Amino acid sequence: MNVAELVGRTLAGLGVGTAFGVVGSGNFEVTNALRAGGVRFVAARHEGGAASMADAYARMSGKVSVLSLHQGCGLTNAMTGITEAAKSRTPMIVVAADSASASVLSNFRVDQDGLATAVGAVPERVHSAASAVADTVRAFRTALQQRRTVVLNLPLDVQVQSAPEPPEPVPPIAGPAPMRPDIGAAADLADLLIAAERPVFIAGRGARGSREPVRELASRCGALLATSAVAHGLFHGDAFALGISGGFASPTAAELIVGADLVVGWGCALNMWTTRHGKLLSPHARLVQVDLEQSALGAHRPIDLGVVGDAGCTAEDVLSELGDHKAVGYRTEDVAARIAAGRWTDVEHDDLSRGGRIDPRTLSKLLDELLPVERIVSIDSGNFMGYPSAYLSVPDEQGFCFTQAFQSIGLGLGTAIGAALARPDRLPVLGTGDGGFHMALSELDTAVRLGLPLVVIVYNDAAYGAEIHHFGDADLTTVRFPDSDLAAIGRGFGADGVTVRSAEDLFAVREWLAGPRTAPLVIDAKIADDGGAWWLAEAFKH
């Protein structure tokens, strides 16, 4: 056994989830060792797509994923997806071959440690045969316990070294330990909740998995529930859940959040997107943040109280501090009725469908009714993205994969594939623009090869829509394109493809849903000009 095999076997023994990548000479042996250890490997068509697959898989499965890459260009091809994962604190290990230390003139030579550091990932390295197991375990421990994306560099000269002896089984490594808050901080938060008349909770990425204690605390103190986009679905089904806060918030949700006299962010950055540049926060409201990282507290705006602690543990401790206290707060019958009647699917709109183009709101609303409830929705980036985010309901936070920490278009198709493999019990759905779809098109082959029943909704305006609306009357030649027949392109890859220009055309989607679903469905939706998506227009004002 050489070091490459040892590293692959060690990762398999540690219990990593699915591995993704593009195999070249530099990562051939380590990838086969992963496979021999029982790890599923999914071969992508491009390293960038593989990175997004690994990122989404880790987010939706709860397992540490693996991304396997060739040295140099394999790593640089994957850097945008790795950056998204690193900024999102995705527990993922990038096993990257690296040029030999003596090969200073190698075509593949780049500063791989420096690349990892530059985008917020953690650089690690397998240094020798003697340290290979320890180096690999350290990388895994960092990914799992610190929720970090780790780039584990595996130099070619080290890979071929003989392993000193067959490795012993590696003891199991526990996940991150829950962090309880300071008792005084929990008591201070309890006092603020007791004094509040209209509290609102906004749960973010850090509250995923803490639904019940946060929900119970909200019920006890009369708080309404909202989420950041990345935690969409966390409180699905609760009568006092407002949905997404921020640019995607419905008019009713926005009005109720603005009316709060206390806002508590649970594992939520309370950044410009979640608060509409602060417009959703009343100047008279007290503001609290609960987060595992002290550096996150008050990072985006001043707060009245910061609590360092796990969202679930903090909610439990605050519940204890409340004792027998129970308040109606914001949870009145009138508010419940307003929430029930004020979701995006209930908001009337002037239907712009005409001239062979369908209003994206009409399209999204009808698809929400058509598609099975048990779904997992992934979102690419672009002008269109508010429509599937706002209109397509999801059963819980594991039904929504939102890779927007780096705000790059083109990650959606890889994201949807990774999410689909993490949750094969749900119908995978992707919302993407034509620009992002074209960028990631090679991975449609991967989806077809895997036989995924993936519904790809392409909001096709034949342009980079965000720029069209941002620059207004300027010369927009550079961001407009000839209209493509994306349904035909999908069929060329072996997927099913339909073109939708009106509500009547959705019969083809209904027929596909009733069939065997053995191949992806590409919906080429020719959308009407929306004049600039409401959420993006607001963002561009700042």
C-alpha positions in Angstrom: 0.0 0.0 0.0 1.3 3.4 -0.9 0.4 6.8 0.7 -2.3 7.6 -1.9 -4.1 4.4 -1.1 -3.6 4.9 2.6 -5.2 8.4 2.5 -8.2 7.1 0.5 -8.7 4.2 2.9 -8.3 6.4 5.9 -11.0 8.8 4.7 -13.3 5.9 4.0 -12.7 4.5 7.4 -13.5 7.9 9.0 -17.0 7.7 7.4 -17.0 10.4 4.7 -20.0 10.6 2.5 -20.1 10.6 -1.3 -17.0 11.8 -3.2 -17.1 13.8 -6.4 -14.5 14.9 -8.9 -12.8 14.6 -12.2 -10.1 11.9 -12.2 -6.6 12.6 -13.7 -3.3 11.0 -13.2 -2.6 12.9 -10.0 -5.8 11.8 -8.1 -6.3 8.4 -9.8 -5.0 6.2 -7.0 -6.5 8.1 -4.1 -9.9 8.1 -5.8 -9.8 4.3 -6.4 -8.8 3.8 -2.8 -11.8 5.8 -1.7 -14.0 3.5 -3.9 -12.3 0.4 -2.6 -13.1 1.6 0.9 -16.8 1.7 0.0 -17.2 5.4 -0.7 -19.4 6.2 -3.7 -17.7 8.3 -6.3 -19.6 10.5 -8.8 -17.6 11.5 -11.9 -18.5 15.0 -13.0 -17.7 16.6 -16.4 -16.0 19.6 -14.9 -14.2 20.2 -11.6 -16.4 23.3 -11.0 -19.5 21.2 -11.2 -18.0 18.5 -8.9 -17.2 21.2 -6.3 -20.8 22.4 -6.2 -22.1 18.8 -6.0 -19.8 18.1 -3.0 -20.9 21.3 -1.3 -24.6 20.6 -1.7 -24.3 17.0 -0.8 -22.6 17.9 2.5 -25.2 20.6 3.3 -28.1 18.3 2.7 -26.8 15.0 4.0 -25.0 16.1 7.2 -22.0 14.1 6.2 -18.5 15.3 5.3 -18.2 15.1 1.5 -15.0 14.7 -0.6 -13.9 16.5 -3.7 -11.1 14.7 -5.6 -9.0 16.8 -7.9 -5.9 16.7 -10.1 -3.0 19.0 -9.2 -2.9 22.6 -10.4 -5.5 23.0 -13.1 -7.9 20.5 -11.5 -7.8 22.7 -8.3 -8.1 26.0 -10.1 -11.1 24.8 -12.2 -12.9 24.0 -8.9 -12.0 27.2 -7.0 -15.3 29.1 -7.4 -17.3 26.1 -6.0 -14.7 25.7 -3.2 -15.0 29.4 -2.4 -18.8 29.0 -2.1 -18.3 26.1 0.2 -15.7 27.8 2.4 -17.8 31.0 2.8 -20.8 28.8 3.8 -18.8 26.8 6.3 -19.5 23.5 4.5 -17.8 20.5 6.1 -16.0 19.2 3.0 -12.5 17.8 2.3 -10.9 18.7 -1.0 -8.3 16.0 -1.8 -6.0 17.7 -4.2 -3.0 16.2 -5.8 0.0 18.5 -5.7 3.2 18.7 -7.7 6.3 17.1 -6.1 8.4 19.5 -4.0 11.3 19.1 -6.3 9.3 19.9 -9.5 9.7 23.6 -9.2 9.2 24.0 -13.0 6.2 21.7 -13.3 3.4 23.1 -15.6 1.0 22.1 -12.8 2.8 24.0 -10.0 0.8 26.7 -8.2 0.6 27.7 -4.6 -2.2 25.4 -3.6 -1.9 26.3 0.1 -2.1 30.0 -0.8 -5.1 29.4 -3.0 -7.0 27.7 -0.2 -6.2 30.4 2.3 -7.2 33.1 -0.2 -10.8 31.9 -0.4 -11.3 31.0 3.3 -10.6 27.3 3.1 -8.2 25.6 5.5 -5.0 24.3 3.9 -3.7 21.0 5.1 -1.0 18.7 3.6 0.0 15.0 3.7 3.7 15.4 4.7 5.1 11.9 4.6 4.2 8.2 4.8 4.8 8.2 8.6 2.4 11.1 9.1 -0.2 10.3 6.5 -2.9 8.9 8.8 -2.4 11.7 11.3 -2.5 14.4 8.5 -5.7 12.9 7.1 -7.4 12.6 10.4 -6.5 16.2 11.3 -8.1 17.4 8.0 -11.3 15.3 8.7 -11.5 16.5 12.3 -11.3 20.2 11.2 -13.9 19.7 8.5 -16.3 17.9 10.9 -15.9 19.7 14.2 -15.2 23.2 12.9 -17.5 23.0 10.0 -14.8 24.1 7.5 -13.9 23.3 4.0 -10.4 21.8 4.1 -8.0 21.5 1.1 -5.8 18.4 1.8 -2.9 18.6 -0.6 -1.3 15.3 -1.5 2.1 15.8 -3.2 2.9 13.3 -6.0 6.3 12.4 -4.4 4.6 11.6 -1.1 1.8 9.7 -2.8 4.1 7.0 -4.1 5.9 6.4 -0.8 5.3 3.0 0.7 3.0 3.0 3.7 5.0 1.6 6.6 2.4 -1.0 7.6 -1.3 -1.7 7.1 -3.3 0.9 9.0 -5.2 0.2 12.1 -8.9 1.2 12.2 -9.2 4.9 13.1 -11.4 5.6 16.2 -14.6 7.4 15.4 -14.5 11.2 15.6 -17.3 13.0 17.3 -19.1 15.9 15.6 -19.0 19.4 17.0 -19.8 19.7 20.7 -22.9 21.8 21.5 -21.9 25.1 23.0 -24.0 26.3 25.9 -24.3 30.1 26.5 -23.2 32.0 29.5 -25.9 31.8 32.2 -26.0 35.6 32.5 -26.4 36.1 28.8 -29.3 33.6 28.7 -30.9 35.4 31.6 -30.5 38.8 29.8 -32.1 37.4 26.7 -35.0 36.0 28.8 -35.5 39.5 30.3 -35.7 41.1 26.9 -38.2 38.5 25.7 -40.4 39.1 28.8 -40.4 42.8 28.1 -41.1 42.5 24.4 -44.7 42.9 23.0 -44.0 42.0 19.4 -40.9 39.8 19.2 -39.6 38.2 15.9 -37.1 35.4 15.6 -35.0 35.2 12.4 -33.2 31.9 12.1 -30.2 31.4 9.8 -27.7 28.8 8.8 -26.6 28.3 12.4 -30.1 27.3 13.5 -30.6 24.5 11.0 -31.3 21.5 13.1 -32.6 23.5 16.1 -36.1 23.9 14.9 -37.9 22.5 18.0 -36.3 24.4 20.8 -36.3 27.7 18.9 -40.0 27.1 17.9 -40.9 26.2 21.5 -39.3 29.4 22.8 -41.1 31.5 20.2 -44.4 29.9 21.2 -43.7 30.7 24.9 -42.9 34.3 24.4 -45.3 35.1 21.5 -42.7 35.5 18.8 -43.2 35.3 15.1 -40.8 33.0 13.1 -38.8 33.9 10.0 -35.6 32.6 8.4 -32.8 33.8 6.3 -32.9 32.4 2.7 -30.4 29.7 3.5 -32.6 28.3 6.3 -35.9 28.5 4.3 -38.4 25.8 5.3 -37.1 25.5 8.9 -40.5 26.4 10.4 -42.7 25.1 7.5 -46.2 24.4 8.7 -46.1 26.7 11.7 -49.1 29.1 11.7 -46.9 31.9 12.9 -44.0 31.4 10.4 -43.4 34.3 8.0 -41.1 32.5 5.6 -38.0 34.2 4.4 -36.9 37.6 5.8 -35.2 40.1 3.6 -35.5 40.7 -0.2 -37.6 37.6 -0.7 -40.1 38.5 2.1 -43.7 38.8 1.2 -45.3 42.2 1.8 -47.1 40.8 4.8 -44.0 39.3 6.3 -42.0 42.5 5.7 -44.7 44.6 7.4 -44.8 42.3 10.5 -41.0 42.2 10.8 -40.8 46.0 10.7 -43.5 46.1 13.4 -41.3 44.1 15.8 -40.0 45.7 19.0 -37.4 42.9 19.5 -35.6 40.9 16.8 -33.5 37.9 17.7 -31.2 36.4 15.1 -30.5 32.8 15.7 -27.3 31.7 13.9 -28.1 34.5 11.5 -25.7 37.3 10.3 -28.5 39.8 10.0 -26.8 41.2 6.9 -28.0 43.5 4.2 -29.9 40.7 2.4 -31.8 39.4 5.4 -32.7 42.9 6.6 -33.1 44.8 3.3 -30.1 47.0 4.3 -31.7 47.4 7.7 -35.1 48.6 6.4 -36.8 45.6 8.0 -35.5 46.6 11.5 -37.5 49.3 13.2 -35.2 51.9 14.8 -37.1 51.4 18.0 -36.5 47.6 18.0 -34.0 45.9 20.3 -31.6 43.6 18.4 -30.1 40.4 19.6 -27.8 37.9 18.0 -27.1 34.3 19.0 -24.1 32.7 17.3 -21.3 30.2 17.9 -18.7 32.8 16.8 -18.2 35.9 18.9 -16.8 37.7 15.8 -20.2 37.3 14.1 -22.0 39.3 16.9 -22.7 42.8 15.7 -20.5 42.3 12.5 -23.2 43.8 10.2 -25.0 46.2 12.5 -25.0 47.3 16.1 -26.8 45.0 18.5 -28.2 45.3 22.0 -27.2 41.9 23.2 -24.8 39.2 21.8 -25.0 35.7 23.0 -22.2 33.2 22.2 -23.8 29.7 22.0 -25.4 27.1 19.9 -28.9 28.1 18.8 -30.6 25.0 20.2 -28.8 25.1 23.5 -29.4 28.8 23.9 -33.1 28.4 23.3 -33.3 25.6 25.8 -31.5 27.6 28.5 -33.6 30.7 27.9 -36.7 28.5 28.2 -35.5 27.5 31.6 -34.9 31.1 32.6 -38.4 32.0 31.6 -39.9 29.6 34.1 -43.7 29.8 34.0 -43.8 32.9 31.8 -46.0 32.7 28.8 -47.1 35.6 26.6 -49.4 36.1 23.6 -47.1 38.7 22.2 -47.3 38.9 18.5 -49.3 35.7 18.2 -52.9 36.9 17.9 -55.7 35.5 15.8 -55.5 38.6 13.6 -51.8 38.2 12.9 -52.3 34.4 12.2 -55.0 35.3 9.7 -52.8 37.9 8.0 -49.9 35.4 7.7 -52.2 32.7 6.3 -53.5 35.1 3.6 -50.3 36.9 2.9 -47.9 34.3 1.4 -46.4 35.0 -2.0 -48.7 32.5 -3.7 -51.7 34.5 -2.4 -50.4 37.9 -3.5 -52.2 39.2 -6.6 -50.1 40.3 -9.5 -50.7 41.8 -12.9 -50.0 38.9 -15.2 -47.4 40.0 -17.8 -47.8 36.8 -19.9 -48.2 37.7 -23.5 -46.4 37.6 -26.9 -45.1 34.1 -26.3 -43.6 34.8 -22.9 -44.9 33.8 -19.5 -44.8 35.9 -16.3 -42.2 34.3 -14.0 -44.6 34.8 -11.1 -47.4 33.0 -12.9 -45.0 30.2 -13.9 -43.6 29.8 -10.4 -47.0 29.7 -8.7 -48.4 27.1 -11.1 -45.3 24.9 -10.7 -45.6 25.1 -7.0 -49.1 23.6 -7.4 -47.9 21.0 -9.9 -44.8 19.6 -8.3 -44.9 17.1 -5.5 -44.7 18.5 -2.0 -41.8 16.3 -1.1 -39.2 18.2 -3.0 -35.6 19.5 -2.6 -35.2 22.9 -4.4 -31.8 24.3 -5.4 -31.3 27.8 -6.6 -28.7 29.3 -9.0 -27.9 33.0 -8.8 -29.4 35.8 -11.0 -32.2 38.2 -11.5 -34.8 35.3 -11.6 -33.8 33.7 -8.2 -36.5 35.4 -6.1 -39.2 33.6 -7.9 -38.4 29.9 -7.1 -37.2 31.0 -3.6 -40.4 32.8 -2.8 -43.0 30.7 -4.6 -41.8 27.1 -4.4 -42.6 25.8 -0.9 -40.4 23.2 0.7 -41.2 20.7 3.5 -38.3 21.7 5.8 -34.9 23.2 5.8 -33.5 20.0 4.2 -35.7 20.8 1.2 -33.9 24.0 0.2 -30.3 24.3 -1.0 -29.2 27.9 -1.4 -25.6 28.3 -2.5 -25.3 32.1 -2.6 -22.4 33.0 -0.2 -20.2 33.9 -3.1 -23.1 35.0 -5.3 -21.8 33.3 -8.4 -24.1 32.2 -11.2 -23.5 28.8 -12.8 -23.4 26.7 -9.6 -27.0 25.7 -9.7 -26.8 22.5 -11.8 -24.0 21.0 -9.7 -25.8 22.1 -6.6 -29.0 20.3 -7.7 -27.2 17.1 -8.5 -25.4 17.0 -5.1 -28.7 17.8 -3.3 -30.5 15.1 -5.2 -27.9 12.4 -4.3 -28.1 13.5 -0.6 -31.9 13.2 -0.5 -33.0 10.5 -3.1 -36.4 10.4 -1.3 -37.4 13.8 -2.7 -38.0 15.2 -6.2 -35.0 17.4 -7.0 -35.9 20.8 -8.5 -33.5 23.5 -9.8 -34.4 27.1 -10.5 -31.8 28.7 -12.8 -31.5 31.4 -15.4 -30.4 30.8 -19.0 -27.0 32.3 -18.2 -26.3 30.0 -15.3 -27.7 27.0 -17.2 -25.3 27.6 -20.2 -22.4 28.0 -17.8 -23.0 24.6 -16.1 -24.4 22.8 -19.1 -21.8 20.0 -19.1 -23.2 18.7 -15.9 -26.6 17.9 -17.5 -24.7 14.9 -18.9 -23.9 13.9 -15.3 -27.6 14.2 -14.3 -28.6 12.1 -17.3 -25.9 9.5 -16.6 -27.1 9.2 -13.0 -30.8 8.9 -14.1 -31.8 11.7 -11.8 -35.5 12.8 -12.0 -34.3 16.4 -11.8 -36.7 19.2 -12.8 -34.6 22.0 -14.3 -36.7 25.2 -14.5 -34.8 27.7 -16.7 -36.1 31.2 -16.4 -35.0 32.2 -19.9 -34.9 35.8 -20.7 -32.0 35.4 -23.2 -29.8 37.8 -21.2 -27.9 38.3 -18.0 -31.1 39.8 -16.5 -29.5 41.4 -13.4 -27.3 43.6 -15.6 -30.1 44.4 -18.0 -32.1 46.0 -15.1 -29.1 47.4 -13.3 -27.7 49.5 -16.2 -31.1 50.6 -17.6 -30.7 52.8 -20.7 -27.0 51.9 -21.3 -25.8 49.9 -24.4 -26.7 46.4 -23.3 -25.4 44.5 -26.3 -22.8 42.7 -24.2 -25.4 41.1 -21.9 -28.1 40.1 -24.4 -27.9 36.9 -26.4 -29.9 35.1 -29.2 -32.6 33.0 -27.7 -31.6 29.3 -27.4 -33.8 26.3 -27.7 -32.9 24.9 -24.3 -35.5 22.1 -24.4 -33.8 20.8 -27.6 -30.4 21.1 -26.0 -31.7 19.1 -23.0 -33.0 16.4 -25.3 -29.6 16.3 -27.0 -28.1 15.3 -23.7 -30.7 12.6 -23.2 -33.0 14.6 -20.9 -36.6 15.4 -21.6 -37.3 18.9 -22.7 -40.3 21.1 -22.9 -40.8 24.8 -23.9 -43.2 26.9 -21.9 -44.5 30.1 -23.3 -47.9 30.1 -21.5 -49.7 28.4 -18.6 -51.3 26.0 -21.1 -47.8 24.6 -22.0 -47.4 23.2 -18.5 -49.5 20.2 -19.5 -46.2 18.7 -20.7 -44.7 19.0 -17.2 -47.8 17.3 -15.8 -47.3 14.4 -18.3 -43.6 14.1 -17.3 -44.6 13.9 -13.6 -47.0 11.1 -14.3 -44.4 9.1 -16.2 -41.4 7.0 -15.0 -39.1 10.1 -14.4 -36.1 8.2 -15.5 -34.3 11.3 -17.0 -34.1 14.9 -16.0 -36.7 17.4 -17.4 -35.5 20.7 -18.8 -38.3 23.3 -18.8 -37.3 26.1 -21.1 -39.5 28.8 -19.7 -39.5 31.9 -22.0 -40.2 34.5 -19.3 -41.7 38.0 -19.7 -39.6 41.0 -18.8 -40.3 41.7 -15.1 -38.8 45.2 -15.2 -36.2 44.0 -12.7 -36.9 41.6 -9.9 -38.2 43.4 -6.8 -35.6 42.0 -4.5 -32.7 42.8 -6.8 -33.9 46.3 -7.7 -33.9 47.2 -4.0 -30.4 45.8 -3.5 -29.1 47.8 -6.5 -30.2 51.0 -4.9 -27.4 50.7 -2.4 
